């Protein structure tokens, strides 16, 4: 790809259909278009392809906008932004498509096709029987005025087909894949309008690209086969004065899932909403999606959105399929999470604690309950290196936000599997000694707690650290895995710590 002449005249588009939850492959495409436009100082157009009224939903439309905003992908023209080439929802551009089709018909670039569904099916079956590639055979390509009048008199309806050029090699220099050619004889004339006059993708997509001045089309590999149909249509639109030129095309590699199969909407990791809900950071997910078919170079895998934009000149996109690896996605997310400042991470954790009903205050970093906020700020450094996604904070820190009285939304509860294995009859001497040591402690600090428990349990009872501290950990945090124990007890406070130890001690004694 020759990028030496690219400048701020670059115009790319992202044209999603609002027919379900956004797919990670779709977001990867939006990201690459955004980075390409920003790299050259150009424009990103958001266009909503919502002509399929039966499948489009307002919920999906809003999900697309929210997804782009969450990732930091800003569009320069489109819904809620405006622009000189609107409207930017195809459902509002019906007159534009009708006018374009009329001009193509008038110029002989398209023609009415009166073939019935039964006739088309019979032609397909005949082609199969004769071992020919099925495809429209141009039956109505050169109808006379008399033939058209006869069909109309019969009451036949018609679609409008584009007239593909004959005996021509359709070639382009793909931005990702290099030189590609198709013979026009293998690309049959295709419909632009249905019999009811409604436009098809084959018309709406190139028409919008032409009228919106799109210079570069970066899209999925699955759309490569439509390019030899669209290039002649773009050329026709140029001839009609509706376009300034045929855009350059680049086809991004498939995103593959398990079993080396294309990542399907049915795959759990394909649904974009999974990632914000689970607690991935925008920075982490954007970083990982960029690696699905692109590289920064020098084996660098961790970078910001700004660094992606600075480097994304379009020359390092791979043509090979990219495999989605959720473990690697988690690992990259963890790097970004651990780089956050304490207060920033605490603010991002708040909605997840609130979602579980664990907070008494708000979720904007200025809690009505200031004690909760101070506790979270102190707790975040204890868990930051152990986290990969934000939702893990619920299990790691939830014990700090569950009450032992009526002042909390949730009462403290033990993980029953952990409790059954640890808080047995053998544990009650340990719990009794721990309670006594902490109850007598004059100063409630992590250092003092550490010294008191080691003296009582390791020196006093002769226990190994694991056997000494695990019952205390489960009794107080509810789990065998928690943030550092002594710091956790300091944050929890004397009253709640002793109450939980007393309850666990009673449970262990009852099992004896």
KOLDO-760591 format. One record per atom (N, C-alpha, C): residue in one letter; z, y, x. Coordinates in steps of 0.2 Angstrom, whole numbers, plus 5000, padded with zeros to 4 digits. Each point is the difference from the previous one (the first is absolute). Layout:
BEGIN
AZYX
...
***
This chain:
BEGIN
X500049945004
X500050064996
X500050065004
X499550054999
X500050065004
X500450054996
X500650025003
X500450054997
X500050075003
X499550015005
X500050065003
X499850064996
X499749994994
X499750054996
X500550014994
X500549964999
X500450014995
X500550065000
X500150034995
X500450065000
X500350014993
X500250064998
X500450014994
X499550004994
X499449985000
X499549994995
X500149924997
X500449965003
X500249944998
X500350004993
X499749964996
X500349994993
X500049934998
X500649974999
X500149934998
X500350004994
X500049944997
X500349994993
X500449945000
X500550004995
X500449944998
X499949994993
X499749954997
X499849994993
X500449944997
X500650004999
X500449944997
X499850004992
X500149944998
X500049994993
X500749984997
X500250044995
X500749994998
X500149944995
X499949945003
X500049944996
X500649955002
X500550035003
X500649955002
X500450035006
X500449975002
X500550025006
X499550015006
X500150065003
X499650015007
X500149945004
X499449985004
X500049945004
X500050035007
X500449965005
X500050035007
X499450015003
X499549964999
X499350015002
X499750064998
X500150024994
X499850074997
X500350055004
X500750005001
X500350055003
X499850015008
X499949945003
X499750005007
X499350045000
X499649994995
X499450044999
X500150075000
X500550024995
X500150074999
X500350035007
X500449965003
X500350035007
X499550015005
X499549955001
X499450015004
X499650064999
X499950014993
X499650064998
X500450075002
X500650004998
X500450055001
X500050025008
X500149955004
X500150015007
X499350035003
X499549974997
X499350025003
X499950074998
X500150024994
X499950074998
X500450055004
X500749985000
X500450055004
X499950005007
X499749955003
X499950005007
X499450055002
X499550014995
X499550045001
X500050074996
X500650014997
X500150064997
X499650004993
X499849944998
X499650004994
X500550004993
X499749974995
X500350004993
X500049934998
X500649984996
X500049944997
X500050014992
X499649974997
X499950014993
X500349944996
X500550014996
X500249944996
X499750004993
X499649954999
X499649994993
X500349944997
X500150014993
X500349944996
X499449974997
X499849945001
X499549964997
X500349964994
X500050044994
X500349974994
X499650004994
X499449975002
X499549994994
X500149944996
X500449955003
X500249944996
X500650014996
X499950034994
X500550024996
X500549944998
X499749944999
X500449954998
X500549975005
X499950025006
X500549985006
X500450055003
X499850064999
X500350065003
X500750024996
X500550025004
X500650014997
X500350075003
X500350044996
X500350065003
X500649985005
X500349944999
X500549985005
X499749995007
X499449975000
X499749985006
X499750075003
X499850044996
X499850075003
X500550035004
X500650014996
X500650035003
X500249965007
X500049944999
X500249965006
X499550015006
X499450014999
X499550025006
X500350075003
X500150054996
X500250065002
X500750005004
X500449964997
X500749995003
X499949975007
X499649955000
X499949965006
X499850045006
X499550044998
X499750045005
X500550065003
X500450024995
X500550055002
X500549975004
X500249944998
X500549965004
X499849995007
X499449985001
X499849995007
X499850065004
X500050064997
X499850065003
X499350025000
X499649964996
X499350015000
X499850064995
X499850055003
X499950064995
X499250014999
X499850014994
X499350014999
X499950084999
X499450015002
X499850075000
X499750034994
X499649954996
X499750014994
X500249944995
X500150014994
X500149944995
X500550024995
X500249954996
X500550014995
X500650045003
X500350054996
X500650045001
X499950055006
X499450005003
X499850045006
X499450054998
X499549974996
X499450034998
X499550005006
X499550044999
X499550015005
X499350024996
X499550025004
X499450024997
X499549954997
X500249935002
X499549954998
X500349964994
X500650024997
X500349974994
X499549994994
X500349974995
X500649965000
X500049945004
X500649985002
X500149955005
X500249934997
X500050004994
X500049934996
X499449994997
X499749945001
X499449984998
X499950004992
X500649984997
X500050004993
X499850074997
X500150055004
X499850074998
X499350035002
X499649955003
X499450025003
X499449974997
X500149984993
X499549964997
X499350044999
X500050074999
X499450044999
X499750005007
X500350005005
X499750015007
X499649935001
X500349944999
X499649945001
X499450004995
X500150024994
X499450004995
X499550045003
X500150065003
X499550045002
X499749975006
X500449975005
X499749975006
X499549954998
X500249954995
X499649954998
X499350034997
X500150054996
X499450034997
X499550025005
X500350035005
X499550035006
X499749945004
X500449955001
X499749945003
X499449974996
X500150004993
X499549974996
X499450045000
X500150074999
X499450045000
X499650005007
X500449995005
X499650005007
X499749935001
X500149954996
X499849935001
X500449965005
X500650035001
X500449965005
X500449954996
X500050004993
X500449954996
X499549994994
X500249954996
X499649984995
X500449964995
X499850004993
X500349974995
X499949925000
X500549965000
X499949935000
X500249974993
X499549974996
X500249984993
X500149925000
X500149975006
X500149935000
X500749984997
X500049954996
X500649984996
X500449965005
X500749994998
X500449965004
X499849935000
X499749974995
X499749935000
X499450005004
X499650055001
X499450005004
X500250005007
X500550045002
X500250005007
X500349945002
X500449964995
X500349945002
X499549955001
X499550004996
X499449955001
X499750015006
X499950065002
X499750015007
X500449985006
X500750014999
X500449975005
X500049935001
X500049964994
X500049935000
X499349975003
X499550044998
X499349985003
X500050015008
X500350055002
X500050015008
X500549955003
X500549984997
X500449955003
X499649935000
X499749994994
X499649935000
X499450005005
X499750065002
X499550015005
X500350015007
X500750005000
X500350015007
X499950075003
X499950054995
X499950065003
X500750044999
X500150055004
X500650054999
X499950034993
X500649994996
X499950044993
X500150075001
X499750044996
X500050075000
X499550034995
X500150064998
X499550034996
X499350005003
X499549984996
X499349995002
X499550064999
X500350054997
X499650064999
X499650004994
X500249964995
X499649994994
X499850074997
X500450044999
X499950074997
X499850055005
X499949995006
X499950055005
X499450044999
X499549984997
X499450044999
X499749994993
X500550014995
X499850004993
X499650064998
X499549994996
X499650054997
X500350044995
X499850054998
X500250044994
X500049964994
X499549964999
X499949964994
X500549945000
X500149975006
X500549955000
X500750034998
X500250065003
X500650034999
X500150014992
X499550034997
X500050014993
X500149944996
X499749945002
X500049944996
X500849985001
X500350005006
X500749985000
X500450044996
X499950075000
X500450044996
X499949984993
X499449994998
X499949984993
X500449944998
X500049955004
X500449944999
X500850014999
X500250065003
X500750024999
X500449985007
X499649985005
X500349985006
X500350065003
X500649995003
X500350055004
X499849995008
X500250055004
X499849995007
X500550035005
X500049975005
X500450025006
X499650055004
X500250035005
X499650045004
X500149975007
X499449985003
X500149975007
X499750055005
X500349995006
X499750045006
X499449965003
X499550045002
X499449975002
X500149995008
X500149945002
X500149995008
X499350015003
X500050035006
X499450005004
X499749935002
X499449995000
X499749945001
X499849995008
X500049945002
X499849995007
X500350045005
X500650015000
X500450055005
X500649965003
X500150025006
X500649985003
X500550065000
X500649984997
X500550054999
X500550005005
X500150055004
X500449995006
X500550065001
X500549995003
X500550055001
X500449985006
X500350055004
X500449995005
X500850004998
X500249944998
X500750004997
X500550035005
X500550044998
X500550035004
X500449955004
X500149944996
X500449955003
X499649945003
X499549984997
X499649945001
X499450015004
X499850065001
X499450015004
X499450004995
X499449985003
X499450004997
X499949944995
X499950024993
X499949954995
X499450014996
X499649954998
X499450004997
X500049954994
X499650024994
X499949964995
X499350014998
X499649954998
X499450004997
X500050024992
X499650054998
X500150024993
X499849954995
X499649955003
X499749954995
X500649954998
X500650015004
X500649964998
X500550044996
X499850064998
X500550044997
X499650024993
X500149974995
X499750014993
X500250074997
X499550024996
X500250064996
X500649994996
X500550055000
X500649994997
X500250054995
X500449984995
X500150054995
X500550065002
X499850064997
X500450065001
X500450024994
X499749994994
X500350014993
X500049944996
X500649994997
X500049944995
X499650024994
X499949954995
X499650014994
X500350064996
X500650015000
X500350054996
X500050075003
X499750005006
X499950065004
X500650025005
X500549955000
X500650025004
X499849985008
X500250045004
X499849995007
X500449945004
X499649975004
X500349955004
X500250025007
X500449965004
X500250025007
X499450025004
X499549964999
X499450015004
X499750075000
X500150034994
X499850074999
X500650055002
X500649994997
X500550055001
X500250015007
X500149955004
X500250005007
X499650045004
X499349985001
X499650045004
X499850074997
X500050014994
X499950074997
X500650045002
X500649985000
X500650045001
X500050025008
X499849945004
X500050025007
X499550055002
X499450004996
X499550055002
X500250074997
X500250004994
X500250074998
X500650035003
X500549965002
X500650025004
X499950015007
X499449995003
X499850025006
X500349955005
X500249944998
X500349955005
X499549985006
X500350015006
X499649995006
X500149935003
X500649974999
X500149945003
X500449954995
X499849944999
X500349964995
X500349945004
X500750005000
X500449955003
X500349964995
X499849934999
X500249964995
X500049935002
X500349964995
X500149935002
X499449965001
X500049945004
X499549965002
X499749974993
X500449994995
X499749974994
X499550044997
X499950065002
X499550054997
X499450005004
X500049975005
X499450005005
X499449984996
X500049954996
X499449984997
X499750054995
X500450054998
X499750054995
X499750065004
X500050005007
X499850055004
X499250004999
X499649955001
X499350005000
X499750024993
X500550004995
X499850024993
X500150085000
X500550025003
X500250075000
X499650055004
X499849975006
X499650055004
X499450024997
X499649964997
X499450034997
X500150044994
X500649994996
X500250054995
X500250065003
X500450005005
X500150075004
X499450035002
X499549975002
X499450035003
X499650034994
X500149974994
X499750024994
X500350074998
X500750005000
X500450064998
X499850065005
X499949985006
X499850055005
X499350034998
X499549964998
X499450024998
X500050054994
X500549984995
X500150044994
X500450065001
X500250015006
X500450065002
X500750004998
X500249944998
X500749994998
X500549985006
X499749995006
X500449995006
X499750035006
X500550015005
X499850035006
X499849955005
X500249944999
X499849945005
X500449944998
X499749945003
X500349944999
X500749995004
X500549994997
X500649995004
X500049945005
X500450015006
X500049945004
X500549954997
X499949945001
X500549954998
X500349965005
X500649984999
X500449965004
X500449954996
X500049945002
X500449954995
X500549965004
X500650024998
X500749985003
X500149924999
X500349975005
X500149934999
X500549984995
X499949944997
X500449974995
X500750005003
X500550004995
X500749995002
X500249934997
X500149955005
X500149934998
X500849994999
X500149954996
X500749974999
X500149935003
X500449974997
X500249935002
X499449955000
X499949965004
X499449955000
X499450035001
X500050065004
X499450045002
X499550014994
X500450014994
X499650024994
X500150084999
X499550034997
X500050074998
X500750014996
X500350055002
X500750024997
X499850024992
X500349964996
X499950004993
X500550054996
X499950024995
X500550044996
X500549954998
X499949945000
X500549954998
X500549995006
X499850025006
X500549995005
X500650055000
X500649985001
X500550054999
X500050065004
X499849995007
X499950055004
X499550054999
X499549984995
X499450044999
X500250064996
X500550004996
X500250054995
X500450065004
X499750065000
X500350055004
X500750024997
X500149994994
X500750024997
X500649965003
X499849945003
X500549965003
X500350045006
X499750045003
X500250035007
X500550064999
X499950054995
X500550054999
X500649964997
X499949964995
X500549974996
X500549965005
X499749975005
X500449955005
X500350055005
X499850065001
X500350045005
X499650015007
X499449994999
X499650015006
X499950085001
X499950035006
X500050075001
X499250014999
X499850064998
X499350025000
X499850005007
X500450025005
X499750005007
X499949935002
X500449964999
X499949935002
X499449964997
X499950014993
X499549974997
X499350035002
X500050065000
X499450045002
X499849975007
X500550005005
X499849975007
X499749934999
X500349964996
X499849935000
X499350004997
X499950034994
X499350004997
X499550025005
X500150055004
X499550035004
X499849945005
X500549965002
X499849945005
X499649954997
X499950004993
X499549954997
X499350025001
X499749995006
X499350025001
X499950065004
X500650035003
X499950055005
X500550005005
X499950035006
X500550005005
X500050065004
X500650025002
X500150075003
X499849995008
X500049945002
X499849995007
X500649995005
X499949975005
X500549995005
X500649964998
X499849954995
X500549964997
X500650044997
X499950064998
X500550044996
X500049984993
X500549984997
X500049984993
X500550054996
X500450045003
X500450044996
X499850075001
X499950034994
X499750075000
X500150034993
X500050075000
X500150044994
X499350014996
X500150034994
X499450014997
X499650065003
X500450055003
X499650055004
X499749975006
X500349955003
X499749975006
X499449964998
X500049974994
X499449964998
X499450054999
X500250064996
X499550054999
X499650025006
X500550025005
X499750025007
X499549965003
X500149934999
X499649955004
X499549974996
X500050014993
X499549964996
X499350045000
X499649985005
X499450035000
X499449964997
X500349944997
X499549954997
X499749955005
X500250005006
X499649965005
X500449945002
X500649994997
X500449945002
X500249964994
X499650004995
X500049964994
X499749935001
X500349954999
X499849935001
X499649984994
X499549965002
X499649974994
X500349934998
X500549975004
X500349944999
X500550004995
X500149954996
X500550004995
X500750015003
X500450044996
X500750015002
X500549964996
X500549975003
X500549964997
X500650034999
X500250004993
X500650044998
X500649955002
X500450035004
X500649965003
X500650044998
X500449974995
X500650044997
X500550005005
X500149955004
X500550005006
X499950065004
X499450015002
X499850055005
X500150074997
X499850004993
X500150064996
X500850025000
X500449954999
X500750025000
X500250025007
X499849975005
X500250025007
X499850075002
X499450024998
X499850075001
X500450054996
X500149984994
X500450044996
X500750015003
X500349945003
X500750015003
X500050055005
X499450005004
X500050055006
X500150074997
X499650014995
X500050074997
X500750024997
X500349954997
X500650014997
X500650015005
X500049975005
X500550015005
X499950065004
X499450034999
X499950075004
X500250064996
X500249984993
X500250064996
X500750035002
X500150064999
X500650035001
X500549984994
X500650005002
X500549974996
X500050034993
X500050064999
X500050034993
X499449994997
X499450005003
X499449984997
X500049934997
X500249955004
X500149934998
X500550004994
X500550035000
X500550004995
X499750024993
X499650065001
X499750024993
X499549954998
X499749975004
X499549954998
X500349944997
X500649985002
X500449944998
X500350024993
X500250064999
X500350024993
X499749974994
X499350014999
X499749974994
X500149934999
X500149965005
X500049935000
X500849984998
X500450045002
X500749994998
X500150024993
X499750054998
X500050034993
X499749954995
X499449975002
X499749954996
X500449954998
X500549985004
X500449944999
X500750034996
X500050064999
X500650034996
X500650005004
X499950015007
X500650005004
X500250075002
X499750054998
X500250075001
X500350044994
X500550045001
X500350044995
X499650075000
X499750025005
X499750065001
X499250004999
X499750055003
X499350004999
X499649975006
X499450015001
X499649965005
X499650055004
X500250065001
X499650055003
X500350025007
X500549965002
X500350025007
X500650054999
X500150024994
X500550054998
X500449974994
X500349945001
X500449974995
X500550044997
X500149994993
X500550034997
X500749975003
X500049945002
X500549975003
X499950005008
X500350055003
X499950025007
X500349945004
X500549974998
X500349945004
X499549955001
X499649984995
X499549955000
X499550025006
X499850065000
X499550035004
X500249995008
X500650025001
X500350005006
X500149935003
X500249954995
X500049935002
X499349975002
X499550024996
X499349985002
X499850035007
X500150065001
X499850035006
X500449965006
X500649984999
X500449965005
X499749935001
X499849974994
X499849935000
X499349995003
X499650054999
X499349995002
X499949985007
X500350035005
X499949975007
X500349935001
X500449984995
X500249935001
X499549954998
X499550024996
X499549954997
X499350015002
X499950065003
X499350025001
X499649965005
X500349975005
X499749955004
X499949934997
X500349994995
X500049934997
X499550004994
X499850064998
X499550014994
X499349995002
X499649984995
X499350005000
X499750044995
X500349994994
X499850044994
X500650034997
X499950064996
X500650034997
X500449964995
X499749964996
X500449964995
X500549965003
X499949985007
X500649965003
X500650045000
X500050064999
X500750045000
X500449984994
X499749974995
X500449994994
X500549945002
X499749955003
X500449945002
X500550025006
X499850045005
X500450025006
X500550054998
X499950054996
X500550054998
X500350004993
X499749964996
X500350004993
X500749995000
X500349965004
X500849995000
X500350075000
X499750055003
X500450065001
X500050044994
X499549984995
X499950044994
X500249964994
X500349955001
X500349964994
X500850015000
X500250014994
X500750024999
X500449944999
X500750015001
X500549954998
X500450024994
X499750054997
X500450034994
X499550024995
X500250054996
X499550024995
X499650065001
X500050025007
X499750075002
X499349985002
X499749945000
X499449995003
X499549974994
X499450005001
X499549974995
X500049925001
X500149985006
X500049935001
X500749985003
X500349944998
X500649985003
X499849965006
X500449995005
X499849965006
X500049934998
X499549975003
X499949924999
X499849975007
X500349945000
X499849965006
X499449964999
X499649995006
X499549964999
X500349935000
X499949964994
X500349944999
X499849955005
X499449995002
X499849955005
X500450015007
X500150075002
X500350015006
X500849994999
X500250024994
X500749994999
X500249935000
X499649964997
X500249934999
X500049965007
X499650035004
X500049975007
X500650025005
X500250064998
X500450045005
X500750004997
X500150024994
X500750024997
X500349934998
X500149965004
X500349934998
X500750005002
X500349944998
X500750005002
X500250015007
X499549985005
X500150015007
X500150075002
X499750054995
X500050075002
X500650044998
X500449974996
X500550054998
X500550025005
X500249965005
X500450035005
X499750055004
X499350005001
X499750065003
X500050064996
X499949994993
X500050064996
X500750034999
X500549955000
X500750035000
X500250045006
X499849975006
X500150045006
X499750065000
X499350004998
X499650065000
X500350064996
X500249984994
X500350054995
X500650035003
X500549955003
X500650035003
X499950055006
X499549985004
X499950045006
X499750074997
X499550004995
X499750064998
X500550044996
X500449974996
X500550044996
X500550045004
X500149975006
X500550045004
X499750055005
X499350014999
X499750045005
X500150074998
X500350045005
X500150074999
X499450045000
X499549995004
X499450045000
X499449964998
X499650024995
X499449964997
X499450035004
X499949975006
X499450015003
X499749935002
X499350015002
X499749935002
X500349975006
X500250055005
X500349975006
X500749974999
X500450034995
X500649984999
X500049934996
X499550004995
X499949944996
X499849945005
X499550015005
X499849955005
X500649985003
X500450045003
X500649985004
X500549954996
X500150034994
X500549964995
X499749934999
X499450004998
X499749934998
X500049955006
X499850035005
X499949965006
X500749975002
X500550045000
X500749985002
X500349954995
X499950014993
X500249964995
X499749935000
X499350005000
X499649944999
X499849965006
X499850045005
X499849965006
X500649995005
X500450055001
X500649985004
X500549974996
X500250024994
X500549974996
X499949934997
X499449994998
X499849944997
X499649955004
X499750035006
X499749965005
X499349994997
X499750044996
X499349994997
X499550035004
X499449965000
X499450035003
X499850064996
X499650055003
X499850064996
X499649984993
X499649965001
X499649984994
X500549974994
X500449965002
X500549974995
X500550054998
X500150055004
X500550054998
X499750054996
X499450035001
X499850054996
X499549994994
X499749945000
X499649984994
X500450004994
X500649974999
X500350014994
X500250074998
X500250045005
X500150074998
X499450044998
X499449985003
X499450034998
X499849994993
X500049934999
X499849984993
X500550034995
X500650005001
X500550034996
X499950074998
X499850045005
X500050074999
X499350034998
X499449975003
X499450024999
X499649964995
X500349934999
X499749964995
X499549955003
X499850015006
X499449965003
X500249985007
X499749955003
X500149985007
X499650055004
X499550034998
X499650055004
X500250074998
X500250045004
X500150074998
X500050055006
X500150064999
X500050055006
X500649985004
X500050035006
X500649985004
X500750014997
X500449955000
X500649994996
X500550055000
X500250025006
X500550055001
X499850074997
X499450025002
X499850064997
X499950004993
X499849944997
X499949994993
X500750014996
X500549975003
X500750014997
X500350075001
X499850035005
X500250085000
X499750044995
X499349984999
X499750044994
X500249984993
X500249945000
X500249974993
X500750034998
X500450015005
X500750034999
X500549954999
X500650025002
X500649965000
X500149964993
X500050044995
X500249984993
X499549944998
X499350025000
X499649954998
X500049945004
X500050015007
X500049945004
X500649954999
X500650034999
X500649964999
X500049964993
X499750044995
X499949974993
X499549945001
X499550005003
X499549955001
X500349945004
X500450025005
X500349945004
X500549974996
X500450034996
X500549974996
X499749964995
X499450024997
X499749954995
X499749945003
X499750015006
X499749945004
X500649955002
X500550035002
X500649965002
X500249964994
X500150034994
X500249964994
X499549954999
X499450015000
X499449954999
X500149945005
X500150025006
X500149945005
X500649964999
X500550034998
X500749974999
X499949954994
X499650034995
X499949964994
X499649935001
X499650015006
X499649945001
X500449955005
X500650025002
X500449965005
X500349944996
***
